Amino acid sequence: LSAYQIPSGSMENTLLPGDRVMVSKIHYGSLLPQSPMDIPWFNTFFSLSKKVRSRIDSVWWQPVRLPGLSSVKHNDVVVFKLNKNSVNFIKRCVALAGDTLQISRGVVYVNGSMMVEPTTLLKYYRIWYNDSARVLDLLKTLKVKSFSFDKNTNQCLVAASVGKEIENAVSQSQSVDSIRLRILMPKECYGLYPGKDDYNWSVDNFGPVIIPKKGMKIDLTPDNLLRYGAVLQQSEKIQIECKEGKYWADGKVIMEYTFKKDYYFMMGDNRHNSSDSRYWGFVPEEQLIGKAIAIGWSRDPDLPWWQSVNWGRIGNSIN
């Protein structure tokens, strides 16, 4: 086991800033060191000399993962890296290698079926009201912490967990005219994967896209190179060029490509406030670190230390 500090609100309300989660590296199988800098104690010695460090920084071994207790499952909360030198990330795995993923009006579909999502997901609502004071009292009663009022349009933007059934509670209030899920349009989203505007995608309307799987073949077409070009270059380590209507790699004409690795699609539970696979694409299998299984410690970083410990969260399992 290892501990991981939650740095941001991208996994609210499942995980909160100030939570320290316990991560099981044996669930998916521990990775053997891929570099001398990954070897405990050795990395401390190497870091003492900049000259030695510069020499070994270029030394990388092929990733080898020991047998684990299980494979990655849908809805697992996973700690991973985006690349060998990145910081650790923690997100929920919504699609596995070989899955077809689509997000339609904020709802995730995997292989054509609506995904059963955890009730801790943080979703955003627009409330049209006629009495702001009563709506404010209602939100406080429901213990909703994140909301903002726009009195020019009589709208309130609310972030709340699905499990609180806020939509039903608020819609029954006489001070509310209507309530709807907030759906972001393409013009409100920037920098989405695959980095082009050709698909007119947004964080709430994304795909469909097939998650690459080891052994999966794709025809080399302009559309496939647009969707998978980044992963081919960065993770599969193949440079494909188009010349005179033909695709070239390593000096040879190729018409298709077979993926060498499995990949995963990760999303934060705070769906409108999360940098995840919707922005930077697929996570290769060798970058997985482990499965988050429990909250080992929790404190509210915004409160004084003597009031900050969230005793009710300590020891809770992560689902």
C-alpha positions in Angstrom: 0.0 0.0 0.0 1.0 3.6 -0.5 -0.7 6.9 0.4 -1.8 9.6 -2.1 -2.8 13.1 -1.2 -5.8 14.5 -3.0 -4.6 17.8 -4.5 -7.7 19.2 -6.1 -11.5 19.0 -6.3 -11.6 17.0 -9.6 -13.0 13.9 -7.8 -15.6 15.6 -5.6 -17.7 14.5 -3.9 -16.2 11.0 -3.9 -12.8 12.4 -2.7 -12.2 15.8 -1.2 -9.1 18.0 -1.1 -7.3 17.1 2.1 -8.2 13.4 1.8 -5.2 11.0 1.9 -6.1 7.8 0.1 -4.6 4.3 0.4 -3.6 2.9 -2.9 -3.1 -0.8 -3.5 -0.4 -1.5 -6.1 -0.9 -5.2 -6.0 -4.5 -5.1 -7.3 -3.3 -4.5 -10.9 0.2 -5.9 -10.3 3.2 -3.9 -9.3 5.5 -2.5 -12.0 9.1 -3.4 -11.9 11.5 -0.3 -12.0 11.7 1.2 -15.5 14.7 3.3 -14.7 17.5 3.4 -12.1 15.7 6.4 -10.6 12.8 4.1 -9.8 14.9 1.9 -7.5 14.5 2.7 -3.8 17.6 4.1 -2.2 19.5 4.0 -5.5 17.6 7.0 -6.7 18.7 9.0 -3.6 22.3 8.2 -4.3 22.0 9.1 -8.0 20.3 12.4 -7.3 23.4 13.5 -5.3 25.4 13.9 -8.5 24.0 16.0 -11.4 26.5 14.4 -13.7 25.4 10.8 -12.9 21.8 11.9 -12.9 22.0 13.3 -16.4 23.5 10.0 -17.6 20.9 7.7 -16.2 17.9 9.9 -17.0 18.0 8.5 -20.5 18.1 4.9 -19.3 14.7 3.3 -19.5 13.7 -0.4 -19.4 10.7 -2.0 -20.9 7.7 -1.9 -18.5 7.1 -5.3 -16.8 4.1 -5.7 -14.5 3.9 -8.5 -12.0 0.7 -10.6 -11.8 -2.0 -8.7 -9.9 -5.2 -9.6 -7.9 -7.5 -8.4 -10.7 -7.7 -6.4 -13.9 -9.0 -2.8 -14.1 -12.8 -2.7 -13.8 -15.3 -0.1 -14.9 -15.7 2.6 -12.2 -12.5 1.7 -10.4 -10.8 4.8 -8.9 -7.2 4.6 -10.2 -4.0 6.4 -9.5 -1.7 6.7 -12.6 0.7 8.9 -14.5 0.2 10.5 -17.8 3.8 9.8 -18.8 7.0 8.4 -17.1 7.9 11.8 -15.6 4.5 13.3 -14.7 2.9 13.8 -11.3 0.4 11.2 -10.1 -3.3 11.6 -11.1 -6.4 10.0 -9.6 -9.6 9.6 -11.6 -12.3 7.1 -12.3 -11.9 4.5 -15.1 -15.0 4.8 -17.2 -13.9 2.8 -20.2 -11.5 -0.2 -20.7 -9.4 -1.2 -23.7 -11.6 -2.1 -26.6 -14.7 -0.3 -25.2 -16.7 2.1 -27.3 -17.3 5.3 -25.3 -19.8 8.0 -25.9 -21.0 10.9 -23.7 -24.4 12.3 -24.6 -25.8 15.2 -22.7 -23.6 14.4 -19.7 -24.6 10.7 -19.6 -21.8 8.2 -20.2 -22.5 5.2 -22.5 -20.1 2.3 -22.8 -20.7 -0.2 -25.6 -24.1 1.3 -26.2 -25.3 0.9 -22.6 -25.8 3.7 -20.1 -23.1 3.4 -17.4 -24.2 2.9 -13.8 -22.5 5.9 -12.2 -21.8 6.4 -8.5 -24.2 8.6 -6.6 -21.2 10.8 -5.4 -20.8 12.3 -8.9 -20.8 16.1 -8.8 -23.2 17.5 -11.4 -24.1 21.0 -12.2 -27.7 22.4 -12.4 -29.2 25.6 -13.5 -32.1 26.8 -11.3 -34.5 29.5 -12.5 -36.0 31.0 -9.4 -38.6 33.7 -8.3 -37.3 34.1 -4.7 -33.6 34.0 -4.2 -33.8 34.1 -0.4 -35.9 31.0 -0.2 -33.7 29.2 -2.7 -30.6 30.1 -0.7 -32.2 28.7 2.5 -33.2 25.5 0.7 -29.7 25.0 -0.6 -28.2 25.5 2.8 -30.8 23.0 4.2 -29.7 20.5 1.6 -26.0 21.2 2.6 -25.1 22.3 -0.9 -21.8 24.2 -0.6 -21.2 25.3 -4.2 -23.6 27.7 -5.8 -23.7 31.2 -7.4 -26.6 33.5 -8.1 -27.1 35.7 -11.2 -29.9 38.1 -10.2 -29.9 39.7 -13.6 -31.3 36.5 -15.2 -32.9 35.0 -12.0 -30.6 31.9 -12.4 -28.6 30.0 -9.9 -25.7 27.6 -10.8 -25.5 24.7 -8.4 -23.0 21.9 -8.0 -24.4 18.9 -6.1 -24.2 15.1 -5.8 -26.7 13.0 -7.6 -27.2 11.0 -4.4 -28.8 14.0 -2.7 -31.6 13.9 -5.1 -31.4 17.7 -5.3 -33.3 17.9 -8.6 -36.5 16.5 -6.9 -36.1 18.5 -3.7 -35.5 21.8 -5.5 -38.2 21.3 -8.2 -40.9 20.9 -5.5 -40.1 24.3 -4.0 -42.6 27.1 -4.8 -39.7 29.5 -5.1 -38.3 27.6 -8.1 -39.6 27.9 -11.6 -37.5 25.1 -13.2 -34.3 23.2 -12.8 -32.1 21.5 -15.5 -28.8 19.8 -15.7 -26.2 22.2 -17.1 -24.9 20.9 -20.4 -21.8 22.5 -21.8 -21.7 23.3 -25.5 -18.5 23.0 -27.8 -18.0 26.7 -27.8 -17.7 26.6 -24.0 -14.9 23.9 -24.0 -11.3 24.4 -25.1 -8.4 22.0 -25.6 -10.5 18.8 -25.8 -9.0 15.6 -27.2 -7.9 15.0 -29.9 -7.0 18.7 -30.1 -9.0 19.5 -33.2 -12.4 21.2 -33.8 -13.4 18.7 -36.5 -15.8 16.7 -34.2 -17.6 19.5 -32.5 -17.3 17.7 -29.2 -17.7 19.0 -25.6 -17.2 17.6 -22.1 -20.9 16.6 -22.1 -21.2 15.4 -25.7 -18.1 13.4 -26.6 -17.4 10.6 -29.0 -18.2 7.9 -29.9 -14.6 6.7 -29.8 -13.1 3.2 -29.4 -10.5 2.9 -26.7 -7.3 1.3 -28.1 -6.7 -2.4 -27.2 -3.6 -4.5 -27.6 -4.0 -6.4 -30.9 -6.7 -4.0 -32.3 -6.2 -3.0 -35.9 -7.1 0.3 -37.4 -7.0 1.3 -41.1 -4.8 4.3 -41.7 -7.3 7.0 -42.7 -7.3 10.8 -42.1 -10.1 10.3 -39.5 -8.2 7.5 -37.6 -4.9 9.5 -37.6 -6.8 12.5 -36.2 -8.3 10.3 -33.4 -5.2 8.2 -32.6 -2.3 10.2 -34.0 -1.2 11.4 -30.6 -1.2 8.0 -28.9 0.6 6.5 -31.9 3.4 9.0 -31.7 3.7 9.4 -27.9 2.9 5.9 -26.5 3.2 3.5 -29.4 6.4 5.3 -30.6 5.7 5.2 -34.3 6.0 8.1 -36.7 3.5 7.9 -39.5 3.7 10.4 -42.4 1.3 10.9 -45.3 3.1 11.4 -48.7 1.3 11.5 -52.0 -1.8 9.8 -50.6 0.1 7.0 -48.9 1.1 6.4 -45.3 4.7 5.7 -44.5 6.5 4.5 -41.3 10.1 3.4 -41.0 10.6 3.9 -44.7 7.7 1.5 -45.7 4.2 2.0 -47.0 1.6 0.8 -44.4 -2.1 0.7 -44.7 -3.1 -0.4 -41.2 -1.7 -0.4 -37.7 -2.0 -2.9 -34.8 -1.9 -1.5 -31.3 0.8 -2.9 -29.0 -0.8 -1.8 -25.7 -4.0 -1.6 -23.7 -5.4 1.9 -22.9 -8.0 3.3 -20.5 -10.3 6.3 -20.4 -10.3 8.2 -17.1 -12.7 10.9 -15.9 -13.1 12.9 -12.7 -16.3 12.7 -10.7 -16.5 16.5 -10.7 -17.5 16.3 -14.3 -17.3 20.1 -15.1 -14.2 20.7 -13.1 -11.8 17.9 -14.1 -8.8 17.7 -16.5 -9.0 14.1 -17.7 -9.1 11.9 -20.8 -11.6 14.2 -22.4 -8.7 16.6 -22.6 -5.5 14.5 -22.8 -6.7 11.2 -24.3 -6.0 7.6 -23.3 -3.9 6.3 -20.4 -1.5 3.4 -21.4 -1.5 0.3 -19.2 2.1 0.7 -18.0 1.3 4.1 -16.5 -1.2 2.6 -14.0 0.0 2.7 -10.4 -2.8 1.2 -8.4 -6.3 1.1 -7.2 -7.6 3.6 -4.6 -9.3 1.5 -1.9 -9.8 3.6 1.2 -9.5 7.0 2.9 -6.7 6.8 5.4 -6.9 10.4 6.6 -9.0 13.4 5.9 -8.9 17.1 6.9 -10.4 20.3 5.5 -7.5 22.5 4.3 -9.7 25.6 4.6 -10.2 25.2 8.4 -7.9 25.7 11.4 -6.0 22.5 12.2 -7.9 21.9 15.5 -11.2 21.9 13.5 -10.1 20.4 10.3 -10.1 16.6 10.8 -13.0 14.9 9.0 -13.3 12.0 11.4 -16.4 10.5 9.6 -14.4 10.0 6.4 -11.4 8.2 7.8 -11.5 4.5 7.0 -14.3 4.8 4.4 -13.9 2.6 1.4 -13.7 4.2 -2.0 -16.4 3.1 -4.5 
